[in-house]
Amino acid sequence: MGGTMISRGGREASRMAKGLAFIAPNIAGFLVFTLFPLVFSFAMAFTNWDIQRHNMYNNEALRFVGLENLVRLFGDPDFFKYLGNTFFLMMGMPFGIAGSLGAALLLSRDLSAGGRRVWAYVLLCVSLTVGIGALIAAGAGATAMTILVCGVAGAILVTGSLGGKTVYRTLFYFPHFTAGVATFLLWKKLYNPHTGPFNNALRPLLESFGGAVNALPAGLVRSGAWACAALAAALALIGARNLRRAWLDGEMGTVSVSIGTSLLCVPAVLAVPWAPDAVVRLIIPAAALAAAALIVRTLAARREFACALDEELGHAVISCGGIMTAQLALLGLGIVLFRLPEMSAAGLAPPEWLTQYHWSKPSLMIMGLWAAVGSNSMLLYLAGISNIPPELYEAADVDGASPLQRFLHITWPQLAPITFFILIMAIIHGLQGGFEMARTMTQGGPAGATTTLSYYVYTEGFETGRLGYASAVAWALFALVFTVTVFNWKFGNRYVND
C-alpha cells in the first residue's frame, strides 16, 4: 500500500516536472523581459540615474532621491505640454469609433452587384485610367502616387462588386495587418507638400475656393464662425436636456449626470482663450452656463423614480463625450472661418502637413482615423450586429419604424456595451500610443507638437540618458492607465454583462 502511494506520488511529481519544463520558457521570458524590467524601472524612478554621469568613465555614486523625480515631473512644463498632446490626439477616438460603426453597418449588408453593374464599374475604372493617362500626356501634373491611389480605388470597387461583403471586409481590415512603420512611411509620402497626392489634389481646389471667398464680403464669411458657435451651444443645450430627461425618468444617476455636464462644459472653458471673436467667446460659455444651471435645478428637484448614483455612467460618458468632441470641432471650424478672409487675401495654399505646428497633430489624427475604421473595433461591431435578435427589427418593421429609428432604438442600444468596451480600450491605447508614428514621421516635432508621453519617456531615457526621470514619467503614465482600468473594472463589466 505504501509502495503504491509512493509510486503514485512519483508519477505526479514526474508529470508536474514535465509540465513545468514545457512552460519554463514562457515563465523565464516573463521573468526576464517583463517582471524584472518592471521592478527595476520602479526602483530607478526613485534614483538620480543618468547615463552621462553614471558610467564606466564617470563613476559618480548613484543616489536615492525619493520623490524628487515626481516633484520635478509635476513642475516640468514639458510634461503637461506632452500630456496635452496625448489628450489632443485622443480627441480623434470618437470619430474612429463612429467610422468603425459605420463600416460595420455597411459591411453587414449584401454589397454584391449584378452583371450589368459590375461591367459599369469596370467601364468606369477603365475610363478613369484612360482619363488620367490623357491628362498626363497633355502635360497635367500627376505623380506616381496619385496614379497608384486611383488604381487601387478602382480595383477595390471592381473586386468588391464581384465578391460582395466578404471581399470588402477583407479589404477594410487589411490595413490592420500592415506593419506600422511601413504604413507611417507611406503616409509620410502622401503628406509630402510638393509631390504628395493630397496637396496635388488640394492645390487647384484651394485656388478656386480662395477666389470665391475674396468675392464675398468679409463679414459674411466671418458670420460662419457665429453659426458654428451657435450650433455648438445648441449641442450643449440638447445634451443637458437629454441628461435632465434621463435623470427625471430614473434612468441615470446623479454622478453620471454630473460627469456628463462637466464634459459638456469643457468647450466653454477652451473657447475663452481660443476664440478670436468676442461673440464666439460669449455664445458657447453662455450656453454652457445655461446647461449647467438647468442640470443644477434638475438635481435639486424631487423625482419619482430613484436609481443608483452611477446608473448609466457609460452612456453619459459616451454621449456627452461625443457631443464635446463635436463642439470642439465646431469651435476649430469657427476659428478657421473667422480668419478665412485674411488667409484668402494672402492666397490659400495646401498645408505642409507634418512640418507646420498647427497641422502636425491633425495630420496624425487623420492617419489614425483611416487606421481605426478597419480595426478590431469594426470586427467587434460586426459581431455585435450579427448577434442582435432579428425579431426586434421585424417588430420595428411592423410598427413602421424608419431606418434612423431602427438604428437609434434597436441597433445603438444593443451595441452600447460593445461601444463602452471599445472606448475604454481606445483610451488605454491612446494614453500609451503615439511613439511609433511620432518617431517615424515627425521625430516629435515640430517644436514638440507631436511628442506624446510615450515618446517623452523614450527621449528622456534613451536620448538624454536620464533613466531615473524617464522611469518616473513612465510610472506617471502607468497611473493614468491604471485609473482607466479601475474605472473599467468598476463600471465596464456591469455594462458589458448587461
KEDREN-85056 format. One record per residue (C-alpha): y, x, z; residue in three letters. Coordinates in nm, 4 decimals. Layout:
BEGIN
v	u	w	aa
Y	X	Z	ALA
...
# end
This chain:
BEGIN
v	u	w	aa
0.0000	0.0000	0.0000	MET
0.2355	0.2792	0.0982	GLY
0.1441	0.4701	-0.2165	GLY
0.2201	0.1640	-0.4287	THR
0.5632	0.1275	-0.2722	MET
0.6378	0.4959	-0.3250	ILE
0.5225	0.4714	-0.6855	SER
0.7398	0.1623	-0.7420	ARG
1.0349	0.3378	-0.5806	GLY
0.9813	0.6395	-0.8028	GLY
0.9790	0.4231	-1.1152	ARG
1.3041	0.2521	-1.0070	GLU
1.4662	0.5896	-0.9444	ALA
1.3469	0.7118	-1.2843	SER
1.4918	0.4052	-1.4555	ARG
1.8179	0.4497	-1.2676	MET
1.8335	0.8154	-1.3706	ALA
1.7697	0.7279	-1.7352	LYS
2.0353	0.4575	-1.7302	GLY
2.2893	0.6930	-1.5734	LEU
2.2013	0.9558	-1.8319	ALA
2.2810	0.7115	-2.1121	PHE
2.6183	0.6077	-1.9685	ILE
2.7067	0.9543	-1.8356	ALA
2.9125	1.0476	-2.1481	PRO
3.1239	0.7342	-2.1107	ASN
3.1714	0.7917	-1.7382	ILE
3.2600	1.1560	-1.7952	ALA
3.5065	1.0620	-2.0683	GLY
3.6716	0.8058	-1.8417	PHE
3.6988	1.0514	-1.5533	LEU
3.8289	1.3405	-1.7644	VAL
4.0562	1.1624	-2.0113	PHE
4.1720	0.8552	-1.8155	THR
4.1349	0.8707	-1.4386	LEU
4.2249	1.2377	-1.3881	PHE
4.5417	1.2258	-1.6079	PRO
4.6428	0.9044	-1.4322	LEU
4.6152	1.0534	-1.0842	VAL
4.7648	1.3839	-1.1983	PHE
5.0693	1.2152	-1.3549	SER
5.1229	1.0123	-1.0376	PHE
5.1282	1.3356	-0.8367	ALA
5.3611	1.5011	-1.0909	MET
5.6115	1.2161	-1.0537	ALA
5.6940	1.3475	-0.7049	PHE
5.7448	1.7115	-0.8093	THR
6.0074	1.9110	-0.9992	ASN
5.7565	2.0402	-1.2546	TRP
5.9451	2.1832	-1.5525	ASP
5.7674	2.3870	-1.8179	ILE
6.0735	2.6086	-1.8674	GLN
6.0745	2.7055	-1.5017	ARG
5.7078	2.6850	-1.4061	HIS
5.5125	2.9033	-1.6454	ASN
5.3442	3.2426	-1.6624	MET
5.6744	3.4149	-1.7464	TYR
5.8894	3.2462	-1.4822	ASN
5.6695	3.1930	-1.1793	ASN
5.9011	2.9629	-0.9838	GLU
5.7429	2.7746	-0.6956	ALA
5.6596	2.4082	-0.7599	LEU
5.8344	2.1817	-0.5090	ARG
5.7565	1.8344	-0.3805	PHE
6.0796	1.6349	-0.4271	VAL
5.9669	1.2937	-0.3024	GLY
6.1609	1.0091	-0.4598	LEU
6.4224	1.2352	-0.6165	GLU
6.2948	1.1709	-0.9708	ASN
6.3100	0.7935	-0.9180	LEU
6.6639	0.8162	-0.7769	VAL
6.7653	1.0273	-1.0739	ARG
6.5931	0.7800	-1.3056	LEU
6.7939	0.4794	-1.1896	PHE
7.1135	0.6841	-1.2086	GLY
7.0409	0.8059	-1.5620	ASP
7.2392	0.6086	-1.8243	PRO
6.9926	0.7136	-2.0934	ASP
6.7115	0.5319	-1.9115	PHE
6.8957	0.1997	-1.9199	PHE
7.0039	0.2597	-2.2797	LYS
6.6454	0.3164	-2.3894	TYR
6.5289	0.0248	-2.1759	LEU
6.7846	-0.1881	-2.3602	GLY
6.6490	-0.0567	-2.6918	ASN
6.3000	-0.1594	-2.5839	THR
6.4133	-0.5110	-2.4944	PHE
6.6182	-0.5374	-2.8149	PHE
6.3163	-0.4560	-3.0311	LEU
6.1147	-0.7116	-2.8341	MET
6.3526	-0.9884	-2.9482	MET
6.1586	-0.9938	-3.2729	GLY
5.8480	-1.1220	-3.0934	MET
5.9302	-1.4959	-3.1220	PRO
5.9772	-1.4563	-3.4978	PHE
5.6472	-1.2679	-3.5213	GLY
5.4669	-1.5372	-3.3233	ILE
5.6238	-1.8101	-3.5370	ALA
5.5249	-1.6202	-3.8514	GLY
5.1666	-1.5840	-3.7282	SER
5.1526	-1.9561	-3.6539	LEU
5.2970	-2.0430	-3.9939	GLY
5.0479	-1.8153	-4.1689	ALA
4.7594	-1.9675	-3.9710	ALA
4.8707	-2.3208	-4.0601	LEU
4.8979	-2.2219	-4.4255	LEU
4.5650	-2.0380	-4.4343	LEU
4.3838	-2.3258	-4.2663	SER
4.4359	-2.5284	-4.5845	ARG
4.2404	-2.5095	-4.9084	ASP
4.4538	-2.2870	-5.1295	LEU
4.2244	-2.2507	-5.4283	SER
4.3651	-2.3547	-5.7640	ALA
4.2095	-2.5272	-6.0640	GLY
4.1586	-2.3699	-6.4039	GLY
4.4943	-2.4575	-6.5574	ARG
4.6891	-2.3429	-6.2550	ARG
4.5057	-2.0112	-6.2484	VAL
4.5910	-1.9487	-6.6141	TRP
4.9516	-2.0439	-6.5392	ALA
4.9624	-1.7830	-6.2621	TYR
4.8084	-1.5219	-6.4900	VAL
5.0637	-1.6006	-6.7604	LEU
5.3431	-1.5801	-6.5045	LEU
5.2287	-1.2372	-6.3852	CYS
5.1931	-1.1054	-6.7396	VAL
5.5407	-1.2364	-6.8240	SER
5.6802	-1.0693	-6.5129	LEU
5.5220	-0.7383	-6.6063	THR
5.6441	-0.7564	-6.9643	VAL
5.9920	-0.8523	-6.8469	GLY
6.0130	-0.5559	-6.6121	ILE
5.8952	-0.3257	-6.8902	GLY
6.1586	-0.4654	-7.1252	ALA
6.4320	-0.4117	-6.8689	LEU
6.3251	-0.0543	-6.8161	ILE
6.3159	0.0052	-7.1918	ALA
6.6670	-0.1398	-7.2187	ALA
6.7945	0.1096	-6.9619	GLY
6.7938	-0.1049	-6.6492	ALA
6.7395	0.0872	-6.3282	GLY
6.3978	0.0495	-6.1706	ALA
6.1767	0.2670	-5.9579	THR
5.8038	0.3079	-5.9457	ALA
5.8065	0.1464	-5.6024	MET
5.9745	-0.1674	-5.7414	THR
5.7151	-0.1951	-6.0162	ILE
5.4373	-0.1413	-5.7623	LEU
5.5683	-0.4153	-5.5317	VAL
5.5975	-0.6663	-5.8186	CYS
5.2493	-0.5786	-5.9431	GLY
5.0944	-0.6188	-5.6001	VAL
5.2664	-0.9568	-5.5528	ALA
5.1299	-1.0780	-5.8857	GLY
4.7795	-0.9526	-5.8093	ALA
4.7831	-1.1321	-5.4726	ILE
4.8905	-1.4562	-5.6387	LEU
4.6158	-1.4453	-5.9022	VAL
4.3291	-1.3297	-5.6794	THR
4.4261	-1.5766	-5.4067	GLY
4.4280	-1.8621	-5.6549	SER
4.0799	-1.7645	-5.7720	LEU
3.9229	-1.7057	-5.4311	GLY
4.1118	-1.9550	-5.2157	GLY
4.1905	-1.9160	-4.8479	LYS
3.9195	-1.6541	-4.7865	THR
4.0959	-1.4073	-5.0156	VAL
4.4362	-1.4936	-4.8717	TYR
4.3102	-1.4483	-4.5156	ARG
4.1717	-1.1067	-4.6058	THR
4.4950	-1.0033	-4.7775	LEU
4.7107	-1.1289	-4.4905	PHE
4.5012	-0.9406	-4.2367	TYR
4.4708	-0.6268	-4.4496	PHE
4.7857	-0.4545	-4.3079	PRO
4.6170	-0.4594	-3.9672	HIS
4.3562	-0.2141	-4.0983	PHE
4.6144	0.0225	-4.2426	THR
4.6823	0.3385	-4.0434	ALA
5.0097	0.3137	-3.8552	GLY
5.1617	0.6418	-3.9771	VAL
5.0781	0.5629	-4.3405	ALA
5.2448	0.2220	-4.3073	THR
5.5544	0.3757	-4.1486	PHE
5.5845	0.6315	-4.4289	LEU
5.5550	0.3536	-4.6878	LEU
5.8302	0.1519	-4.5192	TRP
6.0429	0.4643	-4.4991	LYS
6.0199	0.4824	-4.8786	LYS
6.1041	0.1127	-4.9061	LEU
6.4134	0.1678	-4.6888	TYR
6.5356	0.4639	-4.8951	ASN
6.9073	0.3892	-4.9544	PRO
6.9096	0.5347	-5.3067	HIS
6.5669	0.4728	-5.4618	THR
6.4131	0.2080	-5.2362	GLY
6.3361	-0.1345	-5.3871	PRO
6.5236	-0.3147	-5.1095	PHE
6.8590	-0.1596	-5.1933	ASN
6.7946	-0.1724	-5.5684	ASN
6.7492	-0.5486	-5.5371	ALA
7.0371	-0.5991	-5.2927	LEU
7.2995	-0.3921	-5.4746	ARG
7.3763	-0.6354	-5.7620	PRO
7.3430	-0.9362	-5.5338	LEU
7.5939	-0.7947	-5.2849	LEU
7.8402	-0.7126	-5.5617	GLU
7.8319	-1.0724	-5.6844	SER
7.8457	-1.2104	-5.3297	PHE
8.1398	-0.9875	-5.2388	GLY
8.3351	-1.1145	-5.5372	GLY
8.2672	-1.4745	-5.4337	ALA
8.3813	-1.4049	-5.0754	VAL
8.7017	-1.2391	-5.1961	ASN
8.7815	-1.5511	-5.3957	ALA
8.7632	-1.7705	-5.0843	LEU
9.0284	-1.7954	-4.8110	PRO
8.9540	-1.5603	-4.5215	ALA
8.9977	-1.8412	-4.2695	GLY
8.7318	-2.0497	-4.4416	LEU
8.4806	-1.7646	-4.4231	VAL
8.5616	-1.6936	-4.0586	ARG
8.5076	-2.0588	-3.9741	SER
8.1390	-1.9898	-4.0273	GLY
8.1489	-1.7931	-3.7007	ALA
8.2719	-2.1033	-3.5191	TRP
7.9961	-2.3096	-3.6808	ALA
7.7347	-2.0580	-3.5623	CYS
7.8815	-2.0682	-3.2115	ALA
7.8791	-2.4483	-3.2125	ALA
7.5167	-2.4518	-3.3256	LEU
7.4209	-2.2021	-3.0545	ALA
7.5990	-2.4191	-2.7983	ALA
7.4156	-2.7265	-2.9255	ALA
7.0823	-2.5449	-2.8862	LEU
7.1686	-2.4637	-2.5235	ALA
7.2509	-2.8282	-2.4510	LEU
6.9356	-2.9505	-2.6258	ILE
6.7249	-2.7074	-2.4214	GLY
6.8912	-2.8219	-2.0987	ALA
6.8345	-3.1854	-2.1915	ARG
6.4643	-3.1210	-2.2537	ASN
6.4331	-2.9393	-1.9212	LEU
6.6090	-3.2245	-1.7423	ARG
6.3824	-3.4855	-1.9002	ARG
6.0666	-3.2891	-1.8179	ALA
6.1765	-3.2431	-1.4541	TRP
6.2626	-3.6103	-1.4038	LEU
5.9283	-3.7150	-1.5527	ASP
5.7396	-3.4840	-1.3151	GLY
5.6120	-3.2681	-1.5992	GLU
5.7926	-2.9457	-1.4997	MET
5.8581	-2.7801	-1.1645	GLY
6.1865	-2.6682	-1.0142	THR
6.1125	-2.2960	-1.0543	VAL
6.0191	-2.3480	-1.4189	SER
6.3417	-2.5385	-1.4877	VAL
6.5486	-2.2705	-1.3128	SER
6.3931	-1.9876	-1.5135	ILE
6.4334	-2.1810	-1.8373	GLY
6.8002	-2.2455	-1.7615	THR
6.8553	-1.8759	-1.6902	SER
6.7159	-1.7892	-2.0332	LEU
6.9470	-2.0415	-2.1967	LEU
7.2491	-1.8794	-2.0290	CYS
7.1711	-1.5217	-2.1402	VAL
7.3536	-1.5534	-2.4786	PRO
7.6650	-1.6781	-2.2976	ALA
7.6760	-1.3579	-2.0926	VAL
7.6400	-1.1455	-2.4060	LEU
7.8901	-1.3492	-2.6083	ALA
8.1835	-1.2410	-2.3910	VAL
8.1729	-0.8674	-2.4829	PRO
8.0202	-0.9093	-2.8292	TRP
8.2083	-1.1960	-2.9919	ALA
8.5194	-1.0781	-3.1858	PRO
8.6901	-1.4182	-3.1794	ASP
8.8332	-1.5992	-2.8774	ALA
8.6951	-1.9345	-2.9940	VAL
8.3413	-1.7964	-3.0128	VAL
8.3824	-1.6316	-2.6727	ARG
8.4742	-1.9750	-2.5350	LEU
8.2275	-2.2108	-2.7064	ILE
7.8965	-2.0519	-2.6042	ILE
7.9874	-1.9841	-2.2362	PRO
8.1319	-2.3341	-2.2043	ALA
7.8087	-2.4846	-2.3358	ALA
7.6054	-2.2663	-2.1011	ALA
7.8138	-2.3776	-1.8043	LEU
7.7704	-2.7409	-1.9084	ALA
7.3943	-2.6923	-1.9414	ALA
7.3736	-2.5196	-1.6027	ALA
7.5822	-2.7940	-1.4417	ALA
7.3547	-3.0579	-1.5926	LEU
7.0461	-2.8842	-1.4529	ILE
7.2020	-2.8370	-1.1083	VAL
7.2979	-3.2025	-1.0981	ARG
6.9464	-3.2979	-1.2068	THR
6.7785	-3.0815	-0.9421	LEU
6.9998	-3.2387	-0.6753	ALA
6.8769	-3.5862	-0.7685	ALA
6.5581	-3.7517	-0.6500	ARG
6.2700	-3.8054	-0.8872	ARG
5.9870	-4.0499	-0.8738	GLU
5.7074	-3.8114	-0.9751	PHE
5.6675	-3.4792	-0.7929	ALA
5.4800	-3.1716	-0.9153	CYS
5.4250	-2.8059	-0.8261	ALA
5.7268	-2.5770	-0.8309	LEU
5.5797	-2.3651	-1.1099	ASP
5.4386	-2.6516	-1.3153	GLU
5.4665	-2.5854	-1.6937	GLU
5.6229	-2.2446	-1.6338	LEU
5.4652	-2.1090	-1.9505	GLY
5.6093	-2.3920	-2.1591	HIS
5.9555	-2.3354	-2.0093	ALA
5.9463	-1.9619	-2.0804	VAL
5.8192	-2.0043	-2.4366	ILE
6.0514	-2.2877	-2.5404	SER
6.3667	-2.1563	-2.3718	CYS
6.2886	-1.8003	-2.4792	GLY
6.2669	-1.9197	-2.8388	GLY
6.5979	-2.1044	-2.8049	ILE
6.7565	-1.7932	-2.6508	MET
6.6409	-1.5799	-2.9442	THR
6.7798	-1.8347	-3.1928	ALA
7.1127	-1.8348	-3.0061	GLN
7.1333	-1.4554	-3.0189	LEU
7.0552	-1.4616	-3.3911	ALA
7.3343	-1.7162	-3.4450	LEU
7.5708	-1.5023	-3.2398	LEU
7.4940	-1.1997	-3.4570	GLY
7.5372	-1.4062	-3.7744	LEU
7.8706	-1.5340	-3.6442	GLY
7.9922	-1.1782	-3.5851	ILE
7.8975	-1.0853	-3.9422	VAL
8.0747	-1.3913	-4.0863	LEU
8.3900	-1.3185	-3.8867	PHE
8.4070	-0.9642	-4.0226	ARG
8.2888	-1.0536	-4.3720	LEU
8.6347	-1.0827	-4.5401	PRO
8.7289	-0.7252	-4.4391	GLU
8.3866	-0.5984	-4.5393	MET
8.4054	-0.7710	-4.8784	SER
8.7545	-0.6349	-4.9448	ALA
8.6238	-0.2833	-4.8867	ALA
8.3219	-0.3529	-5.1058	GLY
7.9800	-0.4713	-4.9937	LEU
7.7051	-0.2139	-5.0240	ALA
7.3413	-0.2156	-4.9147	PRO
7.2896	-0.0656	-4.5703	PRO
7.1450	0.2750	-4.5078	GLU
6.8704	0.1149	-4.3065	TRP
6.7323	0.3920	-4.0888	LEU
7.0390	0.6158	-4.0631	THR
7.3046	0.3637	-3.9592	GLN
7.3306	0.2972	-3.5870	TYR
7.3601	-0.0809	-3.6068	HIS
7.0936	-0.1207	-3.8770	TRP
6.8206	0.1076	-3.7432	SER
6.6792	-0.1321	-3.4833	LYS
6.6866	-0.4382	-3.7147	PRO
6.5066	-0.2283	-3.9764	SER
6.2227	-0.1573	-3.7352	LEU
6.2170	-0.5236	-3.6312	MET
6.1803	-0.6361	-3.9937	ILE
5.8886	-0.3994	-4.0375	MET
5.7357	-0.5255	-3.7120	GLY
5.7714	-0.8851	-3.8309	LEU
5.5829	-0.8012	-4.1505	TRP
5.3015	-0.6475	-3.9457	ALA
5.2934	-0.9311	-3.6902	ALA
5.2455	-1.2124	-3.9411	VAL
4.8943	-1.0962	-4.0357	GLY
4.7921	-0.9508	-3.6995	SER
4.5363	-1.0612	-3.4425	ASN
4.7751	-1.3392	-3.3418	SER
4.7105	-1.5061	-3.6761	MET
4.3348	-1.4895	-3.6136	LEU
4.3769	-1.6409	-3.2671	LEU
4.5818	-1.9253	-3.4106	TYR
4.3249	-1.9792	-3.6875	LEU
4.0514	-2.0036	-3.4250	ALA
4.2626	-2.2419	-3.2179	GLY
4.3406	-2.4652	-3.5158	ILE
3.9726	-2.4848	-3.6104	SER
3.8889	-2.5973	-3.2544	ASN
4.1367	-2.8870	-3.2476	ILE
3.9336	-3.2117	-3.2467	PRO
3.9746	-3.3848	-3.5859	PRO
3.9701	-3.7202	-3.4061	GLU
4.3242	-3.6508	-3.2876	LEU
4.4510	-3.6160	-3.6430	TYR
4.2575	-3.9232	-3.7515	GLU
4.4200	-4.1272	-3.4749	ALA
4.7608	-3.9911	-3.5765	ALA
4.6991	-4.0926	-3.9380	ASP
4.6086	-4.4433	-3.8234	VAL
4.9349	-4.4612	-3.6275	ASP
5.1284	-4.3459	-3.9341	GLY
5.2434	-4.0117	-3.7898	ALA
5.4345	-3.7780	-4.0209	SER
5.3278	-3.4129	-4.0710	PRO
5.6057	-3.2997	-3.8370	LEU
5.4933	-3.5458	-3.5688	GLN
5.1327	-3.4309	-3.6114	ARG
5.2429	-3.0742	-3.5504	PHE
5.4734	-3.1470	-3.2560	LEU
5.2419	-3.3841	-3.0704	HIS
4.8949	-3.2535	-3.1598	ILE
4.8866	-2.9025	-3.3058	THR
5.1503	-2.7379	-3.0895	TRP
5.0302	-2.8771	-2.7515	PRO
4.6709	-2.7831	-2.8377	GLN
4.7818	-2.4290	-2.9238	LEU
5.0092	-2.3847	-2.6193	ALA
4.7518	-2.1839	-2.4141	PRO
4.6926	-1.9502	-2.7086	ILE
5.0669	-1.9110	-2.7574	THR
5.1167	-1.8214	-2.3929	PHE
4.8380	-1.5606	-2.4099	PHE
4.9823	-1.4123	-2.7309	ILE
5.3285	-1.3970	-2.5721	LEU
5.2026	-1.2124	-2.2641	ILE
5.0099	-0.9595	-2.4737	MET
5.3081	-0.9167	-2.7060	ALA
5.5384	-0.8427	-2.4120	ILE
5.2967	-0.5812	-2.2764	ILE
5.2640	-0.4221	-2.6202	HIS
5.6409	-0.4358	-2.6702	GLY
5.7072	-0.2536	-2.3437	LEU
5.4530	0.0154	-2.4256	GLN
5.5167	0.0432	-2.8008	GLY
5.7829	0.1889	-3.0222	GLY
5.6752	0.5519	-3.0094	PHE
5.4839	0.5855	-3.3374	GLU
5.7382	0.4165	-3.5613	MET
6.0354	0.5906	-3.3979	ALA
5.8657	0.9291	-3.4174	ARG
5.7652	0.8844	-3.7817	THR
6.0681	0.7063	-3.9265	MET
6.3810	0.7905	-3.7235	THR
6.2963	1.0618	-3.4691	GLN
6.4510	0.8277	-3.2123	GLY
6.7880	0.8240	-3.3890	GLY
7.0495	0.7733	-3.4985	PRO
7.2143	0.8662	-3.1679	ALA
6.9153	0.7345	-2.9723	GLY
6.9406	0.3858	-3.1260	ALA
6.5617	0.3594	-3.1768	THR
6.4448	0.5559	-2.8740	THR
6.2271	0.3354	-2.6538	THR
6.0879	0.4074	-2.3095	LEU
5.7576	0.5323	-2.4510	SER
5.9413	0.7705	-2.6843	TYR
6.1642	0.8766	-2.3935	TYR
5.8540	0.9736	-2.1976	VAL
5.7454	1.1910	-2.4908	TYR
6.0811	1.3638	-2.5347	THR
6.1205	1.4349	-2.1632	GLU
5.7650	1.5602	-2.1207	GLY
5.6910	1.7496	-2.4422	PHE
6.0295	1.8371	-2.5947	GLU
6.2426	1.9205	-2.2901	THR
5.9421	2.0080	-2.0700	GLY
6.0476	1.8060	-1.7638	ARG
5.6976	1.6834	-1.6830	LEU
5.7825	1.5593	-1.3346	GLY
6.0695	1.3434	-1.4542	TYR
5.8685	1.2222	-1.7554	ALA
5.5910	1.1123	-1.5197	SER
5.8437	0.9153	-1.3150	ALA
5.9630	0.7389	-1.6319	VAL
5.6019	0.6642	-1.7259	ALA
5.5310	0.5079	-1.3873	TRP
5.8506	0.3023	-1.4071	ALA
5.7203	0.1736	-1.7397	LEU
5.3872	0.1037	-1.5725	PHE
5.5680	-0.1015	-1.3062	ALA
5.7219	-0.3208	-1.5785	LEU
5.3872	-0.3714	-1.7496	VAL
5.2161	-0.4375	-1.4152	PHE
5.4733	-0.7052	-1.3332	THR
5.3976	-0.8853	-1.6581	VAL
5.0236	-0.8522	-1.5908	THR
5.0591	-1.0009	-1.2426	VAL
5.2583	-1.2842	-1.3943	PHE
4.9714	-1.3413	-1.6342	ASN
4.7151	-1.3408	-1.3506	TRP
4.9236	-1.5881	-1.1556	LYS
5.0073	-1.8348	-1.4294	PHE
4.8387	-1.7367	-1.7538	GLY
4.4776	-1.8051	-1.6573	ASN
4.5724	-2.1516	-1.5374	ARG
4.7329	-2.2496	-1.8673	TYR
4.4624	-2.0867	-2.0797	VAL
4.1854	-2.2617	-1.8875	ASN
4.3697	-2.5926	-1.9054	ASP
# end
